[in-house]
Amino acid sequence: MTPAERELSDFRLFRTVFYYCIIIIALPVITFFGSKMLIFDGLLGLASVPSNVYSAISAIAVLHVALGFYIYRAYTSEAKPSKQD
């Protein structure tokens, strides 16, 4: 593997990990506040504490789905066998 190919491979790996990090950080936060304001407070009209609890449960569920996708991607990624001279 040439140095240019190795750098390209490292960049692809960094891009994939960075993408999943953003998803794992941002998606649960967006889910928490979005479901709280739109569904549990707005649509259902729940009190503050139950609304927070249900929003946290939905954010945790989304976090686990995102982590599952990341783990699946890590196990199914193409692993090229390295040549040893």
Biopython code that builds the backbone (N, CA, C, O; Angstrom):
import numpy as np
from Bio.PDB.StructureBuilder import StructureBuilder

atoms = [
    (1, "MET", "N", (0.851, -1.167, 0.000)),
    (1, "MET", "CA", (0.000, 0.000, 0.000)),
    (1, "MET", "C", (0.898, 1.232, 0.000)),
    (1, "MET", "O", (1.800, 1.367, 0.827)),
    (2, "THR", "N", (0.635, 2.104, -0.925)),
    (2, "THR", "CA", (1.434, 3.314, -1.019)),
    (2, "THR", "C", (1.011, 4.305, 0.061)),
    (2, "THR", "O", (-0.081, 4.182, 0.616)),
    (3, "PRO", "N", (1.853, 5.273, 0.363)),
    (3, "PRO", "CA", (1.477, 6.278, 1.371)),
    (3, "PRO", "C", (0.210, 7.050, 0.996)),
    (3, "PRO", "O", (-0.581, 7.394, 1.874)),
    (4, "ALA", "N", (0.009, 7.324, -0.282)),
    (4, "ALA", "CA", (-1.199, 8.047, -0.708)),
    (4, "ALA", "C", (-2.446, 7.204, -0.469)),
    (4, "ALA", "O", (-3.469, 7.723, -0.020)),
    (5, "GLU", "N", (-2.369, 5.913, -0.765)),
    (5, "GLU", "CA", (-3.509, 5.024, -0.525)),
    (5, "GLU", "C", (-3.790, 4.889, 0.969)),
    (5, "GLU", "O", (-4.945, 4.826, 1.391)),
    (6, "ARG", "N", (-2.730, 4.847, 1.756)),
    (6, "ARG", "CA", (-2.898, 4.739, 3.204)),
    (6, "ARG", "C", (-3.560, 6.003, 3.763)),
    (6, "ARG", "O", (-4.433, 5.920, 4.628)),
    (7, "GLU", "N", (-3.142, 7.169, 3.267)),
    (7, "GLU", "CA", (-3.756, 8.420, 3.719)),
    (7, "GLU", "C", (-5.223, 8.487, 3.327)),
    (7, "GLU", "O", (-6.054, 8.950, 4.108)),
    (8, "LEU", "N", (-5.547, 8.030, 2.123)),
    (8, "LEU", "CA", (-6.933, 8.019, 1.674)),
    (8, "LEU", "C", (-7.759, 7.066, 2.532)),
    (8, "LEU", "O", (-8.895, 7.376, 2.892)),
    (9, "SER", "N", (-7.198, 5.922, 2.855)),
    (9, "SER", "CA", (-7.881, 4.964, 3.703)),
    (9, "SER", "C", (-8.092, 5.525, 5.108)),
    (9, "SER", "O", (-9.162, 5.363, 5.695)),
    (10, "ASP", "N", (-7.066, 6.182, 5.638)),
    (10, "ASP", "CA", (-7.190, 6.807, 6.963)),
    (10, "ASP", "C", (-8.230, 7.910, 6.957)),
    (10, "ASP", "O", (-8.981, 8.060, 7.920)),
    (11, "PHE", "N", (-8.284, 8.690, 5.872)),
    (11, "PHE", "CA", (-9.272, 9.759, 5.780)),
    (11, "PHE", "C", (-10.687, 9.192, 5.724)),
    (11, "PHE", "O", (-11.596, 9.734, 6.353)),
    (12, "ARG", "N", (-10.878, 8.123, 4.988)),
    (12, "ARG", "CA", (-12.206, 7.491, 4.923)),
    (12, "ARG", "C", (-12.623, 6.976, 6.297)),
    (12, "ARG", "O", (-13.774, 7.136, 6.702)),
    (13, "LEU", "N", (-11.703, 6.370, 6.996)),
    (13, "LEU", "CA", (-11.985, 5.875, 8.339)),
    (13, "LEU", "C", (-12.325, 7.032, 9.275)),
    (13, "LEU", "O", (-13.286, 6.948, 10.039)),
    (14, "PHE", "N", (-11.549, 8.106, 9.222)),
    (14, "PHE", "CA", (-11.820, 9.276, 10.057)),
    (14, "PHE", "C", (-13.190, 9.865, 9.735)),
    (14, "PHE", "O", (-13.948, 10.219, 10.638)),
    (15, "ARG", "N", (-13.504, 9.968, 8.449)),
    (15, "ARG", "CA", (-14.791, 10.535, 8.037)),
    (15, "ARG", "C", (-15.948, 9.695, 8.552)),
    (15, "ARG", "O", (-16.950, 10.246, 9.009)),
    (16, "THR", "N", (-15.833, 8.375, 8.489)),
    (16, "THR", "CA", (-16.891, 7.494, 8.966)),
    (16, "THR", "C", (-17.071, 7.617, 10.476)),
    (16, "THR", "O", (-18.194, 7.731, 10.966)),
    (17, "VAL", "N", (-15.963, 7.593, 11.208)),
    (17, "VAL", "CA", (-16.050, 7.704, 12.669)),
    (17, "VAL", "C", (-16.589, 9.078, 13.073)),
    (17, "VAL", "O", (-17.406, 9.177, 13.988)),
    (18, "PHE", "N", (-16.145, 10.122, 12.406)),
    (18, "PHE", "CA", (-16.628, 11.473, 12.705)),
    (18, "PHE", "C", (-18.127, 11.587, 12.443)),
    (18, "PHE", "O", (-18.854, 12.184, 13.237)),
    (19, "TYR", "N", (-18.586, 11.020, 11.337)),
    (19, "TYR", "CA", (-20.009, 11.038, 10.993)),
    (19, "TYR", "C", (-20.824, 10.358, 12.091)),
    (19, "TYR", "O", (-21.828, 10.909, 12.544)),
    (20, "TYR", "N", (-20.406, 9.175, 12.522)),
    (20, "TYR", "CA", (-21.148, 8.472, 13.552)),
    (20, "TYR", "C", (-21.059, 9.177, 14.901)),
    (20, "TYR", "O", (-22.012, 9.121, 15.678)),
    (21, "CYS", "N", (-19.956, 9.833, 15.200)),
    (21, "CYS", "CA", (-19.858, 10.607, 16.446)),
    (21, "CYS", "C", (-20.868, 11.748, 16.465)),
    (21, "CYS", "O", (-21.529, 11.990, 17.474)),
    (22, "ILE", "N", (-20.978, 12.443, 15.340)),
    (22, "ILE", "CA", (-21.958, 13.532, 15.253)),
    (22, "ILE", "C", (-23.370, 12.986, 15.418)),
    (22, "ILE", "O", (-24.183, 13.568, 16.136)),
    (23, "ILE", "N", (-23.662, 11.878, 14.760)),
    (23, "ILE", "CA", (-24.987, 11.256, 14.873)),
    (23, "ILE", "C", (-25.263, 10.847, 16.311)),
    (23, "ILE", "O", (-26.349, 11.103, 16.831)),
    (24, "ILE", "N", (-24.288, 10.213, 16.959)),
    (24, "ILE", "CA", (-24.478, 9.702, 18.318)),
    (24, "ILE", "C", (-24.633, 10.843, 19.321)),
    (24, "ILE", "O", (-25.314, 10.683, 20.334)),
    (25, "ILE", "N", (-24.021, 11.974, 19.058)),
    (25, "ILE", "CA", (-24.143, 13.109, 19.974)),
    (25, "ILE", "C", (-25.402, 13.927, 19.684)),
    (25, "ILE", "O", (-26.148, 14.259, 20.605)),
    (26, "ALA", "N", (-25.638, 14.249, 18.428)),
    (26, "ALA", "CA", (-26.698, 15.198, 18.083)),
    (26, "ALA", "C", (-28.096, 14.579, 18.052)),
    (26, "ALA", "O", (-29.053, 15.203, 18.510)),
    (27, "LEU", "N", (-28.224, 13.379, 17.526)),
    (27, "LEU", "CA", (-29.550, 12.798, 17.333)),
    (27, "LEU", "C", (-30.328, 12.597, 18.638)),
    (27, "LEU", "O", (-31.516, 12.917, 18.668)),
    (28, "PRO", "N", (-29.723, 12.085, 19.721)),
    (28, "PRO", "CA", (-30.486, 11.977, 20.970)),
    (28, "PRO", "C", (-30.909, 13.339, 21.547)),
    (28, "PRO", "O", (-31.996, 13.464, 22.109)),
    (29, "VAL", "N", (-30.059, 14.345, 21.407)),
    (29, "VAL", "CA", (-30.413, 15.675, 21.915)),
    (29, "VAL", "C", (-31.594, 16.242, 21.123)),
    (29, "VAL", "O", (-32.540, 16.781, 21.696)),
    (30, "ILE", "N", (-31.521, 16.111, 19.809)),
    (30, "ILE", "CA", (-32.620, 16.587, 18.962)),
    (30, "ILE", "C", (-33.896, 15.802, 19.253)),
    (30, "ILE", "O", (-34.984, 16.375, 19.296)),
    (31, "THR", "N", (-33.762, 14.493, 19.453)),
    (31, "THR", "CA", (-34.928, 13.661, 19.765)),
    (31, "THR", "C", (-35.545, 14.062, 21.097)),
    (31, "THR", "O", (-36.768, 14.142, 21.216)),
    (32, "PHE", "N", (-34.706, 14.314, 22.101)),
    (32, "PHE", "CA", (-35.232, 14.686, 23.412)),
    (32, "PHE", "C", (-36.067, 15.960, 23.323)),
    (32, "PHE", "O", (-37.234, 15.978, 23.717)),
    (33, "PHE", "N", (-35.459, 17.022, 22.803)),
    (33, "PHE", "CA", (-36.176, 18.297, 22.789)),
    (33, "PHE", "C", (-37.306, 18.314, 21.767)),
    (33, "PHE", "O", (-38.349, 18.923, 22.006)),
    (34, "GLY", "N", (-37.107, 17.658, 20.643)),
    (34, "GLY", "CA", (-38.170, 17.615, 19.644)),
    (34, "GLY", "C", (-39.386, 16.853, 20.131)),
    (34, "GLY", "O", (-40.514, 17.326, 19.993)),
    (35, "SER", "N", (-39.164, 15.666, 20.704)),
    (35, "SER", "CA", (-40.307, 14.890, 21.195)),
    (35, "SER", "C", (-40.953, 15.565, 22.399)),
    (35, "SER", "O", (-42.170, 15.492, 22.569)),
    (36, "LYS", "N", (-40.158, 16.217, 23.230)),
    (36, "LYS", "CA", (-40.726, 16.919, 24.391)),
    (36, "LYS", "C", (-41.645, 18.043, 23.954)),
    (36, "LYS", "O", (-42.782, 18.143, 24.415)),
    (37, "MET", "N", (-41.148, 18.890, 23.060)),
    (37, "MET", "CA", (-41.944, 20.054, 22.658)),
    (37, "MET", "C", (-43.107, 19.681, 21.738)),
    (37, "MET", "O", (-44.224, 20.165, 21.919)),
    (38, "LEU", "N", (-42.848, 18.833, 20.767)),
    (38, "LEU", "CA", (-43.869, 18.546, 19.764)),
    (38, "LEU", "C", (-44.866, 17.486, 20.207)),
    (38, "LEU", "O", (-46.070, 17.656, 20.018)),
    (39, "ILE", "N", (-44.387, 16.404, 20.789)),
    (39, "ILE", "CA", (-45.278, 15.278, 21.090)),
    (39, "ILE", "C", (-45.821, 15.349, 22.509)),
    (39, "ILE", "O", (-47.033, 15.423, 22.712)),
    (40, "PHE", "N", (-44.917, 15.328, 23.499)),
    (40, "PHE", "CA", (-45.367, 15.146, 24.878)),
    (40, "PHE", "C", (-45.942, 16.416, 25.499)),
    (40, "PHE", "O", (-46.918, 16.336, 26.246)),
    (41, "ASP", "N", (-45.370, 17.578, 25.216)),
    (41, "ASP", "CA", (-45.944, 18.828, 25.723)),
    (41, "ASP", "C", (-47.053, 19.342, 24.802)),
    (41, "ASP", "O", (-48.137, 19.706, 25.258)),
    (42, "GLY", "N", (-46.762, 19.363, 23.508)),
    (42, "GLY", "CA", (-47.692, 19.952, 22.556)),
    (42, "GLY", "C", (-48.899, 19.094, 22.258)),
    (42, "GLY", "O", (-50.033, 19.504, 22.504)),
    (43, "LEU", "N", (-48.666, 17.910, 21.733)),
    (43, "LEU", "CA", (-49.755, 17.052, 21.271)),
    (43, "LEU", "C", (-50.503, 16.385, 22.418)),
    (43, "LEU", "O", (-51.734, 16.388, 22.441)),
    (44, "LEU", "N", (-49.770, 15.814, 23.368)),
    (44, "LEU", "CA", (-50.399, 15.084, 24.466)),
    (44, "LEU", "C", (-50.682, 15.948, 25.691)),
    (44, "LEU", "O", (-51.523, 15.580, 26.511)),
    (45, "GLY", "N", (-50.013, 17.072, 25.837)),
    (45, "GLY", "CA", (-50.247, 17.983, 26.950)),
    (45, "GLY", "C", (-49.893, 17.399, 28.305)),
    (45, "GLY", "O", (-50.615, 17.622, 29.278)),
    (46, "LEU", "N", (-48.810, 16.663, 28.390)),
    (46, "LEU", "CA", (-48.398, 16.069, 29.660)),
    (46, "LEU", "C", (-47.762, 17.117, 30.565)),
    (46, "LEU", "O", (-47.352, 18.187, 30.116)),
    (47, "ALA", "N", (-47.692, 16.786, 31.837)),
    (47, "ALA", "CA", (-47.006, 17.644, 32.799)),
    (47, "ALA", "C", (-45.506, 17.577, 32.545)),
    (47, "ALA", "O", (-45.042, 16.773, 31.737)),
    (48, "SER", "N", (-44.759, 18.414, 33.228)),
    (48, "SER", "CA", (-43.337, 18.560, 32.970)),
    (48, "SER", "C", (-42.532, 17.294, 33.251)),
    (48, "SER", "O", (-41.721, 16.886, 32.419)),
    (49, "VAL", "N", (-42.739, 16.669, 34.399)),
    (49, "VAL", "CA", (-41.932, 15.504, 34.782)),
    (49, "VAL", "C", (-42.209, 14.303, 33.876)),
    (49, "VAL", "O", (-41.255, 13.715, 33.366)),
    (50, "PRO", "N", (-43.452, 13.913, 33.654)),
    (50, "PRO", "CA", (-43.670, 12.785, 32.735)),
    (50, "PRO", "C", (-43.196, 13.080, 31.316)),
    (50, "PRO", "O", (-42.714, 12.186, 30.620)),
    (51, "SER", "N", (-43.331, 14.318, 30.894)),
    (51, "SER", "CA", (-42.850, 14.708, 29.570)),
    (51, "SER", "C", (-41.340, 14.536, 29.474)),
    (51, "SER", "O", (-40.835, 14.042, 28.465)),
    (52, "ASN", "N", (-40.618, 14.938, 30.509)),
    (52, "ASN", "CA", (-39.164, 14.761, 30.528)),
    (52, "ASN", "C", (-38.770, 13.289, 30.541)),
    (52, "ASN", "O", (-37.821, 12.895, 29.862)),
    (53, "VAL", "N", (-39.482, 12.484, 31.298)),
    (53, "VAL", "CA", (-39.159, 11.061, 31.404)),
    (53, "VAL", "C", (-39.378, 10.375, 30.051)),
    (53, "VAL", "O", (-38.509, 9.638, 29.584)),
    (54, "TYR", "N", (-40.515, 10.609, 29.431)),
    (54, "TYR", "CA", (-40.795, 9.976, 28.140)),
    (54, "TYR", "C", (-39.843, 10.478, 27.049)),
    (54, "TYR", "O", (-39.446, 9.715, 26.169)),
    (55, "SER", "N", (-39.486, 11.738, 27.111)),
    (55, "SER", "CA", (-38.523, 12.273, 26.149)),
    (55, "SER", "C", (-37.148, 11.647, 26.341)),
    (55, "SER", "O", (-36.458, 11.347, 25.366)),
    (56, "ALA", "N", (-36.751, 11.452, 27.583)),
    (56, "ALA", "CA", (-35.456, 10.815, 27.863)),
    (56, "ALA", "C", (-35.456, 9.366, 27.386)),
    (56, "ALA", "O", (-34.457, 8.887, 26.849)),
    (57, "ILE", "N", (-36.563, 8.676, 27.579)),
    (57, "ILE", "CA", (-36.654, 7.287, 27.113)),
    (57, "ILE", "C", (-36.545, 7.227, 25.594)),
    (57, "ILE", "O", (-35.871, 6.348, 25.057)),
    (58, "SER", "N", (-37.195, 8.143, 24.903)),
    (58, "SER", "CA", (-37.106, 8.149, 23.440)),
    (58, "SER", "C", (-35.691, 8.518, 22.980)),
    (58, "SER", "O", (-35.210, 7.972, 21.988)),
    (59, "ALA", "N", (-35.028, 9.424, 23.676)),
    (59, "ALA", "CA", (-33.651, 9.783, 23.321)),
    (59, "ALA", "C", (-32.704, 8.606, 23.551)),
    (59, "ALA", "O", (-31.794, 8.381, 22.753)),
    (60, "ILE", "N", (-32.907, 7.862, 24.623)),
    (60, "ILE", "CA", (-32.074, 6.687, 24.891)),
    (60, "ILE", "C", (-32.297, 5.621, 23.820)),
    (60, "ILE", "O", (-31.349, 4.968, 23.385)),
    (61, "ALA", "N", (-33.547, 5.447, 23.396)),
    (61, "ALA", "CA", (-33.832, 4.471, 22.339)),
    (61, "ALA", "C", (-33.131, 4.866, 21.035)),
    (61, "ALA", "O", (-32.555, 4.015, 20.357)),
    (62, "VAL", "N", (-33.180, 6.144, 20.688)),
    (62, "VAL", "CA", (-32.515, 6.616, 19.472)),
    (62, "VAL", "C", (-31.007, 6.456, 19.591)),
    (62, "VAL", "O", (-30.349, 6.088, 18.618)),
    (63, "LEU", "N", (-30.453, 6.724, 20.758)),
    (63, "LEU", "CA", (-29.020, 6.536, 20.978)),
    (63, "LEU", "C", (-28.616, 5.077, 20.764)),
    (63, "LEU", "O", (-27.592, 4.805, 20.139)),
    (64, "HIS", "N", (-29.405, 4.149, 21.273)),
    (64, "HIS", "CA", (-29.083, 2.736, 21.104)),
    (64, "HIS", "C", (-29.186, 2.302, 19.643)),
    (64, "HIS", "O", (-28.395, 1.475, 19.189)),
    (65, "VAL", "N", (-30.136, 2.841, 18.916)),
    (65, "VAL", "CA", (-30.232, 2.529, 17.487)),
    (65, "VAL", "C", (-29.005, 3.053, 16.746)),
    (65, "VAL", "O", (-28.440, 2.352, 15.906)),
    (66, "ALA", "N", (-28.593, 4.278, 17.051)),
    (66, "ALA", "CA", (-27.410, 4.852, 16.400)),
    (66, "ALA", "C", (-26.151, 4.055, 16.745)),
    (66, "ALA", "O", (-25.322, 3.807, 15.869)),
    (67, "LEU", "N", (-26.000, 3.658, 17.990)),
    (67, "LEU", "CA", (-24.867, 2.826, 18.384)),
    (67, "LEU", "C", (-24.905, 1.463, 17.688)),
    (67, "LEU", "O", (-23.868, 0.923, 17.302)),
    (68, "GLY", "N", (-26.101, 0.923, 17.536)),
    (68, "GLY", "CA", (-26.248, -0.342, 16.827)),
    (68, "GLY", "C", (-25.801, -0.237, 15.381)),
    (68, "GLY", "O", (-25.126, -1.128, 14.867)),
    (69, "PHE", "N", (-26.180, 0.863, 14.718)),
    (69, "PHE", "CA", (-25.737, 1.073, 13.344)),
    (69, "PHE", "C", (-24.220, 1.213, 13.267)),
    (69, "PHE", "O", (-23.593, 0.702, 12.338)),
    (70, "TYR", "N", (-23.636, 1.898, 14.232)),
    (70, "TYR", "CA", (-22.182, 2.062, 14.246)),
    (70, "TYR", "C", (-21.480, 0.715, 14.441)),
    (70, "TYR", "O", (-20.505, 0.415, 13.752)),
    (71, "ILE", "N", (-21.967, -0.077, 15.361)),
    (71, "ILE", "CA", (-21.372, -1.390, 15.609)),
    (71, "ILE", "C", (-21.542, -2.287, 14.392)),
    (71, "ILE", "O", (-20.613, -3.003, 14.016)),
    (72, "TYR", "N", (-22.710, -2.256, 13.777)),
    (72, "TYR", "CA", (-22.941, -3.042, 12.568)),
    (72, "TYR", "C", (-21.971, -2.631, 11.469)),
    (72, "TYR", "O", (-21.393, -3.479, 10.789)),
    (73, "ARG", "N", (-21.800, -1.332, 11.304)),
    (73, "ARG", "CA", (-20.877, -0.825, 10.279)),
    (73, "ARG", "C", (-19.439, -1.252, 10.575)),
    (73, "ARG", "O", (-18.683, -1.579, 9.660)),
    (74, "ALA", "N", (-19.068, -1.247, 11.847)),
    (74, "ALA", "CA", (-17.705, -1.631, 12.214)),
    (74, "ALA", "C", (-17.443, -3.106, 11.932)),
    (74, "ALA", "O", (-16.346, -3.469, 11.510)),
    (75, "TYR", "N", (-18.433, -3.951, 12.161)),
    (75, "TYR", "CA", (-18.243, -5.380, 11.925)),
    (75, "TYR", "C", (-18.351, -5.770, 10.459)),
    (75, "TYR", "O", (-17.758, -6.764, 10.041)),
    (76, "THR", "N", (-19.096, -5.006, 9.677)),
    (76, "THR", "CA", (-19.295, -5.392, 8.280)),
    (76, "THR", "C", (-18.448, -4.576, 7.317)),
    (76, "THR", "O", (-18.586, -4.723, 6.103)),
    (77, "SER", "N", (-17.583, -3.727, 7.829)),
    (77, "SER", "CA", (-16.762, -2.923, 6.932)),
    (77, "SER", "C", (-15.788, -3.820, 6.186)),
    (77, "SER", "O", (-15.394, -4.882, 6.666)),
    (78, "GLU", "N", (-15.418, -3.370, 5.023)),
    (78, "GLU", "CA", (-14.508, -4.154, 4.197)),
    (78, "GLU", "C", (-13.107, -4.108, 4.803)),
    (78, "GLU", "O", (-12.490, -3.048, 4.903)),
    (79, "ALA", "N", (-12.642, -5.232, 5.189)),
    (79, "ALA", "CA", (-11.287, -5.322, 5.733)),
    (79, "ALA", "C", (-10.406, -5.910, 4.647)),
    (79, "ALA", "O", (-10.538, -7.079, 4.284)),
    (80, "LYS", "N", (-9.511, -5.087, 4.139)),
    (80, "LYS", "CA", (-8.608, -5.562, 3.100)),
    (80, "LYS", "C", (-7.419, -6.253, 3.755)),
    (80, "LYS", "O", (-6.770, -5.687, 4.634)),
    (81, "PRO", "N", (-7.144, -7.460, 3.330)),
    (81, "PRO", "CA", (-5.971, -8.132, 3.905)),
    (81, "PRO", "C", (-4.692, -7.407, 3.476)),
    (81, "PRO", "O", (-4.513, -7.046, 2.313)),
    (82, "SER", "N", (-3.836, -7.216, 4.435)),
    (82, "SER", "CA", (-2.607, -6.502, 4.139)),
    (82, "SER", "C", (-1.560, -7.470, 3.602)),
    (82, "SER", "O", (-1.458, -8.613, 4.048)),
    (83, "LYS", "N", (-0.800, -6.997, 2.651)),
    (83, "LYS", "CA", (0.272, -7.819, 2.080)),
    (83, "LYS", "C", (1.496, -7.710, 2.976)),
    (83, "LYS", "O", (1.880, -6.626, 3.416)),
    (84, "GLN", "N", (2.075, -8.825, 3.222)),
    (84, "GLN", "CA", (3.300, -8.824, 3.991)),
    (84, "GLN", "C", (4.390, -9.385, 3.106)),
    (84, "GLN", "O", (4.306, -10.530, 2.660)),
    (85, "ASP", "N", (5.393, -8.606, 2.852)),
    (85, "ASP", "CA", (6.484, -9.051, 1.987)),
    (85, "ASP", "C", (7.579, -9.725, 2.777)),
    (85, "ASP", "O", (8.576, -10.161, 2.202)),
]
sb = StructureBuilder()
sb.init_structure("model")
sb.init_model(0)
sb.init_chain("A")
sb.init_seg("    ")
for serial, (resi, resn, name, xyz) in enumerate(atoms, 1):
    if name == "N":
        sb.init_residue(resn, " ", resi, " ")
    sb.init_atom(name, np.array(xyz, "f"), 0.0, 1.0, " ", f" {name:<3s}", serial, name[0])
structure = sb.get_structure()
